[in-house]
């Protein structure tokens, strides 16, 4: 899975893991990326990788459910 949001471009950041004895080691803060189906303005549907902030804010428009029984 990609480590970057396809909508906003959010990607991993680096920081320090600070122990109880105040020793600092490098760590990564990864964004919460999800694979979701997105309907574009031209009507095409494609699976994209985006962060939950974009899904929640409405930047990703989900298509109507597929009718499997028809």
C-alpha positions as CSV (number, residue, x, y, z in Angstrom):
1,X,0.0,0.0,0.0
2,X,1.2,3.5,-0.8
3,X,2.4,5.6,2.2
4,X,0.8,8.8,0.8
5,X,-2.7,10.1,0.5
6,X,-3.8,10.5,-3.1
7,X,-6.1,13.4,-2.3
8,X,-4.2,15.7,0.1
9,X,-0.7,14.3,-0.2
10,X,-0.3,13.6,3.5
11,X,2.6,11.2,4.2
12,X,4.7,9.9,7.1
13,X,6.5,12.3,9.4
14,X,9.5,11.6,11.6
15,X,9.9,12.4,15.3
16,X,11.4,11.1,18.5
17,X,10.3,8.2,20.7
18,X,11.1,9.5,24.2
19,X,11.6,6.8,26.8
20,X,11.1,7.2,30.6
21,X,14.8,7.9,31.0
22,X,14.5,10.6,28.3
23,X,16.5,8.7,25.7
24,X,15.4,9.8,22.2
25,X,15.3,7.5,19.2
26,X,13.8,8.1,15.8
27,X,10.3,6.9,14.9
28,X,7.7,7.4,12.2
29,X,4.2,8.8,12.4
30,X,2.3,7.1,9.6
31,X,-1.0,8.6,8.4
32,X,-4.2,6.5,8.7
33,X,-4.5,5.4,5.1
34,X,-7.5,3.4,3.8
35,X,-8.3,1.9,0.4
36,X,-11.6,3.2,-0.8
37,X,-13.6,3.3,-4.0
38,X,-13.9,6.9,-5.3
39,X,-16.2,8.2,-8.0
40,X,-14.6,11.0,-10.1
41,X,-16.5,13.9,-11.7
42,X,-16.5,12.2,-15.1
43,X,-18.4,9.2,-13.6
44,X,-15.5,6.8,-13.5
45,X,-14.9,4.7,-10.4
46,X,-11.4,3.8,-9.2
47,X,-9.9,2.5,-6.0
48,X,-7.6,5.1,-4.3
49,X,-5.6,5.2,-1.1
50,X,-6.5,8.2,1.0
51,X,-6.4,9.3,4.7
52,X,-9.4,9.1,7.0
53,X,-9.4,12.9,7.2
54,X,-10.2,13.2,3.5
55,X,-12.9,10.5,3.7
56,X,-14.5,12.2,6.7
57,X,-14.4,15.7,5.3
58,X,-16.2,14.7,2.1
59,X,-13.2,15.0,-0.3
60,X,-13.8,11.4,-1.4
61,X,-17.2,10.7,-3.1
62,X,-18.1,7.1,-2.7
63,X,-20.2,5.5,-5.6
64,X,-23.6,4.0,-5.0
65,X,-23.5,0.3,-3.9
66,X,-23.1,-2.3,-6.6
67,X,-26.2,-4.4,-7.2
68,X,-24.9,-8.0,-7.1
69,X,-28.3,-9.8,-7.4
70,X,-29.3,-8.3,-10.7
